[in-house]
Amino acid sequence: MAARELPVIVRYALELFAPLGTLRVRAMFGGWGFYCDDLFFAIVAGDILYLKADGQSAATFEAVGGHPFRVEYKNGRSETMNYWTVPEEAMESGSEMLPWARAALAAAARARKPAKKLRASEPPGR
């Protein structure tokens, strides 16, 4: 099976995020998910880019007119997720995007669950 072609917005976002580190993108749930050094920090859904936020950073996205990502289910239920749109200027250049992308990476790092610690008597792999 041929690989799915990346939409223009996904290719462009990869260019904007290039200075951040090792990037990868994967198709998911009809959209696209972005990883940087294994941190899931952004999504594209419906040709709109959303960056990860949390309790520490969501107000900053909201203050500049950002909107949260909202999932609409077939049964009519909807759910808001902690991914936010960025200001239009951020979409115009990598230098404008970097502070927003770094904030998203920081939120993703804070959300990462700590690795389970092994007890001294517990062998690896258990």
C-alpha positions in Angstrom: 0.0 0.0 0.0 1.3 3.4 -0.9 2.0 5.9 1.8 -0.6 8.6 2.3 0.5 12.0 0.9 1.0 14.7 3.4 -1.4 17.6 3.0 0.0 21.1 2.3 -0.7 22.3 5.9 1.2 19.3 7.4 4.2 19.8 5.1 4.2 23.5 6.0 3.9 22.9 9.7 6.9 20.5 9.5 8.9 23.4 7.9 7.8 25.8 10.7 8.7 23.2 13.4 12.0 22.1 11.8 14.3 24.0 14.3 12.7 22.1 17.3 14.4 18.8 16.8 13.7 15.4 15.4 10.1 15.5 14.0 7.7 12.8 12.8 4.1 13.0 11.8 1.5 10.2 11.5 -2.0 10.0 10.3 -4.6 9.5 13.1 -8.3 9.8 13.4 -8.7 11.6 10.1 -6.1 14.1 11.0 -2.3 14.2 11.7 -0.3 14.1 14.9 3.1 15.7 15.3 5.9 14.4 17.5 9.2 16.1 18.4 11.8 13.9 20.1 8.9 11.5 20.9 6.7 14.2 22.6 3.2 14.5 21.0 2.8 18.3 20.7 0.5 19.2 17.8 -2.3 18.1 15.6 -3.8 19.1 12.3 -7.5 18.4 12.0 -9.7 19.9 9.2 -6.7 21.8 7.8 -6.2 23.6 11.1 -3.1 23.4 13.2 -3.5 23.0 17.0 -0.7 23.0 19.6 -0.7 21.2 23.0 -1.5 23.4 26.0 -2.2 22.7 29.6 -3.3 24.6 32.8 -0.1 26.6 32.7 -0.3 27.7 29.1 -3.9 27.5 27.8 -4.7 31.1 29.0 -1.8 32.4 26.8 -3.3 30.8 23.7 -6.8 32.1 24.7 -5.5 35.6 25.3 -4.4 35.9 21.7 -7.7 34.7 20.3 -6.9 31.0 20.1 -9.6 28.3 20.1 -9.4 24.9 21.6 -9.7 21.7 19.5 -13.2 20.3 19.8 -14.1 16.7 18.9 -17.7 16.1 17.7 -18.9 12.6 18.0 -21.6 10.9 15.9 -24.0 10.7 18.9 -24.0 14.5 19.2 -21.7 14.7 22.2 -18.6 16.9 21.9 -15.4 17.2 23.9 -12.8 20.0 24.1 -9.2 18.9 24.1 -6.1 20.8 25.3 -4.9 21.7 21.8 -5.2 25.3 20.7 -5.0 27.4 17.5 -2.1 29.9 17.3 -2.2 33.5 16.2 -2.1 34.1 12.4 1.4 35.6 12.6 2.7 32.4 14.0 1.7 30.6 10.8 3.6 33.1 8.7 7.2 32.2 9.8 9.3 29.8 11.7 10.6 32.5 14.0 7.0 33.5 14.9 6.0 29.9 15.4 8.9 28.8 17.6 7.7 30.4 20.9 4.3 28.8 20.5 5.8 25.4 19.5 8.2 25.5 22.4 5.3 26.2 24.8 3.5 23.2 23.3 6.5 21.0 23.8 6.8 22.2 27.4 3.1 21.3 28.0 3.7 17.9 26.4 6.7 17.3 28.6 4.7 18.2 31.7 1.9 15.8 30.7 4.3 12.9 30.1 3.9 10.2 32.7 7.1 9.5 34.6 8.7 6.1 33.8 7.8 3.4 36.3 10.8 2.9 38.6 11.9 -0.7 39.3 12.4 -1.8 42.8 16.0 -3.0 43.6 14.8 -6.6 43.9 12.7 -6.5 40.7 14.5 -7.7 37.5 14.3 -5.6 34.4 11.5 -6.4 32.0 8.8 -7.0 34.6 
